[in-house]
Amino acid sequence: MDPAFAPEMDGDDFSLGVKRAILDQIERHDPVVASVMGGNAHSAYVMIPRERFDFRIEGGDTLPIDDSVPIRSEEEMRTILANILQPEFLRLRLLHALIGPFWQLESPPPVRRTDWIVAHAEPYFLDQPDFLSLGVAPAGVRYRTWLLASRMIREACERLGCSYVEVPRRVRGEAGLLRPSHAKDATHGNHHPAIKGCRCCSCPPRGSCWCSWASFDDASDVCSRSCAFPRRHGLRPRCA
């Protein structure tokens, strides 16, 4: 967060500075609002294998289940993630209460290769002794945890009447994980030009478009289909 707007939170609400900054952008630009809030809580939980486990989830069978470890139910994992994701659910509700419907961008899936993750890990992980001693959890459980967390965030957005923008399929490998060429570090997508693309849909409360998954820098310039709204009105999607 820009230090000029810190702190982000004041108790269980956005700070006055954050609220003013968001409302100022809305008033001056009347933008399509795309939120990239949250997205890493599940990674912090599952990345370091302090607990060895796996679980089954619909759509998560692109990578094999590790039957040598305890197998949890999806409901058990939902209960665990519901607690971990509470701060993200709160921020979604607060933003909706402040500005109404918005677009929430799906966080990127994990990279499959553990050696790549170790080589590109953020300080958050490198500063934890367990990361150096235990390494990285298997790709299967990391992918399934991301998949379930994404579904839970989508469900929260649907309850609020907000749109949910999925990660483009072309930046994912056959098993559904993020291609390393589209990753910035162990948990973030990058600004690779190939990620920029067109994803037209109906945006509440008005029809418009959103034109980038991981980069907003050139969002109003990369449209190639029916995405004239930002260019015509001189608007650019704003990241909440």
C-alpha positions as CSV (number, residue, x, y, z in Angstrom):
1,M,0.0,0.0,0.0
2,D,1.1,3.5,-0.8
3,P,2.4,5.0,2.6
4,A,0.3,8.1,1.9
5,F,-2.9,6.1,2.5
6,A,-1.7,4.0,5.4
7,P,-3.0,2.4,7.5
8,E,-5.4,0.4,5.4
9,M,-7.7,-0.6,8.3
10,D,-9.1,1.1,11.3
11,G,-10.5,-1.7,13.4
12,D,-13.0,-3.6,11.3
13,D,-13.3,-0.8,8.6
14,F,-11.2,0.8,6.0
15,S,-9.3,3.8,7.4
16,L,-10.6,7.3,6.6
17,G,-7.6,7.8,4.3
18,V,-8.3,4.7,2.2
19,K,-12.0,5.6,1.9
20,R,-11.2,9.1,0.8
21,A,-8.7,7.9,-1.8
22,I,-11.2,5.4,-3.3
23,L,-14.1,7.9,-3.4
24,D,-11.8,10.5,-4.9
25,Q,-10.9,8.2,-7.7
26,I,-14.6,7.4,-8.3
27,E,-15.6,11.1,-8.3
28,R,-12.8,12.2,-10.6
29,H,-12.8,9.4,-13.1
30,D,-16.1,7.5,-12.9
31,P,-14.1,4.3,-13.5
32,V,-14.9,0.7,-13.8
33,V,-13.6,-0.6,-10.5
34,A,-11.5,-3.8,-10.5
35,S,-10.3,-5.1,-7.2
36,V,-7.2,-7.2,-6.6
37,M,-7.7,-7.2,-2.8
38,G,-6.4,-10.3,-1.1
39,G,-5.6,-13.6,-2.8
40,N,-2.6,-14.8,-0.9
41,A,-4.0,-16.0,2.4
42,H,-4.4,-19.6,1.1
43,S,-0.8,-19.5,-0.1
44,A,0.5,-18.5,3.3
45,Y,-1.4,-21.5,4.8
46,V,-0.5,-24.2,2.3
47,M,2.9,-23.3,0.9
48,I,5.1,-24.6,3.7
49,P,4.1,-28.2,4.5
50,R,3.9,-27.9,8.3
51,E,1.0,-30.3,8.1
52,R,1.0,-33.1,5.6
53,F,-2.4,-33.5,4.1
54,D,-4.4,-33.6,0.8
55,F,-8.0,-33.5,-0.1
56,R,-10.4,-34.1,-3.0
57,I,-12.4,-31.4,-4.8
58,E,-14.3,-31.3,-8.0
59,G,-12.0,-30.1,-10.8
60,G,-8.9,-30.7,-8.7
61,D,-8.0,-34.1,-10.1
62,T,-5.7,-32.7,-12.8
63,L,-2.9,-33.6,-10.3
64,P,-2.8,-36.9,-8.4
65,I,-3.9,-37.1,-4.7
66,D,-1.1,-38.0,-2.3
67,D,-2.6,-41.1,-0.6
68,S,0.4,-41.4,1.7
69,V,-0.9,-38.5,3.8
70,P,-4.1,-37.9,5.7
71,I,-7.0,-37.1,3.3
72,R,-9.3,-34.3,4.4
73,S,-12.9,-33.7,3.2
74,E,-13.8,-30.7,1.2
75,E,-16.0,-29.5,4.0
76,E,-13.2,-29.7,6.4
77,M,-11.0,-27.6,4.1
78,R,-13.9,-25.2,3.6
79,T,-14.1,-24.7,7.4
80,I,-10.3,-24.1,7.7
81,L,-10.2,-21.7,4.7
82,A,-13.4,-19.8,5.9
83,N,-11.4,-18.8,8.9
84,I,-8.3,-17.9,7.0
85,L,-10.2,-15.9,4.4
86,Q,-12.2,-13.8,6.9
87,P,-10.1,-10.7,6.3
88,E,-10.6,-11.0,2.6
89,F,-14.4,-11.5,2.9
90,L,-14.4,-8.4,5.2
91,R,-12.6,-6.2,2.6
92,L,-15.0,-7.3,-0.1
93,R,-18.0,-6.3,2.0
94,L,-16.4,-3.0,3.0
95,L,-15.6,-2.1,-0.6
96,H,-19.1,-3.0,-1.7
97,A,-20.7,-1.0,1.1
98,L,-18.5,2.0,0.0
99,I,-19.0,2.0,-3.8
100,G,-21.4,-0.7,-4.7
101,P,-20.8,-3.6,-7.3
102,F,-17.2,-4.0,-8.6
103,W,-15.2,-6.6,-10.4
104,Q,-13.0,-8.9,-8.3
105,L,-10.0,-10.4,-10.2
106,E,-9.2,-14.0,-9.4
107,S,-5.7,-14.6,-7.8
108,P,-3.3,-16.6,-10.0
109,P,-3.0,-20.3,-9.5
110,P,0.3,-21.6,-8.1
111,V,3.3,-22.5,-10.2
112,R,3.8,-26.2,-10.4
113,R,7.6,-26.5,-10.1
114,T,8.8,-26.4,-6.5
115,D,12.4,-25.5,-7.5
116,W,11.1,-22.4,-9.3
117,I,9.1,-21.4,-6.2
118,V,12.2,-21.8,-4.0
119,A,14.2,-19.7,-6.4
120,H,11.6,-16.9,-6.6
121,A,10.2,-16.9,-3.1
122,E,9.2,-13.6,-1.5
123,P,10.8,-12.4,1.8
124,Y,7.6,-13.5,3.6
125,F,8.6,-17.1,3.1
126,L,12.4,-16.7,3.1
127,D,12.2,-15.2,6.6
128,Q,10.5,-18.3,8.0
129,P,12.9,-21.0,9.1
130,D,10.4,-23.7,8.3
131,F,10.6,-22.7,4.6
132,L,14.3,-23.6,4.5
133,S,13.9,-26.8,6.4
134,L,10.5,-28.1,5.1
135,G,10.6,-26.7,1.6
136,V,7.4,-26.4,-0.5
137,A,4.2,-28.4,-0.4
138,P,3.4,-30.7,-3.4
139,A,1.8,-29.0,-6.3
140,G,-1.4,-31.0,-6.1
141,V,-2.4,-29.8,-2.6
142,R,-1.3,-26.2,-3.4
143,Y,-3.5,-26.2,-6.6
144,R,-6.5,-27.7,-4.9
145,T,-6.3,-25.2,-2.0
146,W,-6.1,-22.4,-4.5
147,L,-9.1,-23.8,-6.4
148,L,-11.2,-24.1,-3.3
149,A,-10.2,-20.6,-2.0
150,S,-11.1,-19.1,-5.4
151,R,-14.5,-20.7,-5.4
152,M,-15.2,-19.4,-1.9
153,I,-14.2,-15.8,-2.9
154,R,-16.4,-16.2,-6.0
155,E,-19.3,-17.3,-3.8
156,A,-18.7,-14.2,-1.6
157,C,-18.7,-11.9,-4.6
158,E,-21.9,-13.5,-6.0
159,R,-23.6,-12.9,-2.6
160,L,-22.7,-9.2,-3.0
161,G,-23.8,-9.0,-6.6
162,C,-20.2,-8.4,-7.8
163,S,-18.6,-9.9,-10.9
164,Y,-15.7,-12.4,-10.7
165,V,-13.0,-12.4,-13.4
166,E,-11.2,-15.7,-13.8
167,V,-7.6,-16.1,-14.6
168,P,-7.2,-16.4,-18.5
169,R,-6.9,-20.0,-19.5
170,R,-3.9,-19.3,-21.8
171,V,-1.6,-18.4,-18.9
172,R,-2.2,-21.8,-17.3
173,G,-0.7,-25.2,-18.2
174,E,-2.6,-28.4,-18.9
175,A,-3.0,-29.2,-15.2
176,G,-4.4,-25.7,-14.6
177,L,-1.3,-24.2,-12.8
178,L,0.3,-20.9,-13.7
179,R,3.0,-21.1,-16.3
180,P,6.3,-19.8,-14.9
181,S,6.6,-17.4,-17.8
182,H,3.5,-15.6,-16.4
183,A,4.6,-15.6,-12.7
184,K,6.3,-12.7,-10.9
185,D,7.3,-14.7,-7.8
186,A,6.1,-17.6,-5.8
187,T,2.6,-16.2,-5.4
188,H,2.0,-13.4,-7.9
189,G,1.3,-13.1,-11.6
190,N,3.6,-10.8,-13.7
191,H,3.0,-8.2,-16.3
192,H,3.9,-10.4,-19.3
193,P,2.5,-8.8,-22.5
194,A,0.7,-12.1,-23.4
195,I,-1.4,-11.8,-20.3
196,K,-3.0,-8.6,-21.6
197,G,-6.1,-9.4,-23.5
198,C,-9.7,-8.9,-23.9
199,R,-12.4,-10.2,-21.6
200,C,-15.8,-8.6,-22.4
201,C,-18.8,-9.1,-20.1
202,S,-21.5,-7.1,-18.5
203,C,-20.2,-5.1,-15.6
204,P,-22.6,-3.9,-12.9
205,P,-24.0,-1.4,-12.8
206,R,-23.3,-0.6,-16.4
207,G,-22.1,-2.5,-19.4
208,S,-18.4,-2.1,-20.1
209,C,-15.2,-4.2,-20.3
210,W,-12.1,-5.1,-18.4
211,C,-9.0,-5.5,-20.5
212,S,-6.2,-6.9,-18.4
213,W,-5.7,-9.6,-15.8
214,A,-2.3,-8.8,-14.2
215,S,-1.6,-5.4,-15.5
216,F,-3.7,-2.2,-15.6
217,D,-0.9,-0.1,-17.0
218,D,-2.1,-0.2,-20.6
219,A,-5.6,-1.4,-20.0
220,S,-7.4,1.2,-22.2
221,D,-4.9,0.6,-25.1
222,V,-5.0,-3.2,-25.5
223,C,-8.6,-3.7,-26.6
224,S,-9.0,-5.4,-29.9
225,R,-12.6,-6.4,-29.9
226,S,-15.7,-4.6,-28.7
227,C,-14.1,-2.8,-25.8
228,A,-14.5,0.8,-26.8
229,F,-15.9,2.1,-23.6
230,P,-12.7,3.0,-21.8
231,R,-11.1,4.6,-24.9
232,R,-14.3,6.4,-25.8
233,H,-14.8,7.9,-22.4
234,G,-11.1,8.4,-21.6
235,L,-11.4,6.0,-18.7
236,R,-9.1,3.3,-17.4
237,P,-10.0,0.5,-15.0
238,R,-8.9,1.4,-11.5
239,C,-7.4,-1.0,-9.0
240,A,-9.1,-0.9,-5.6
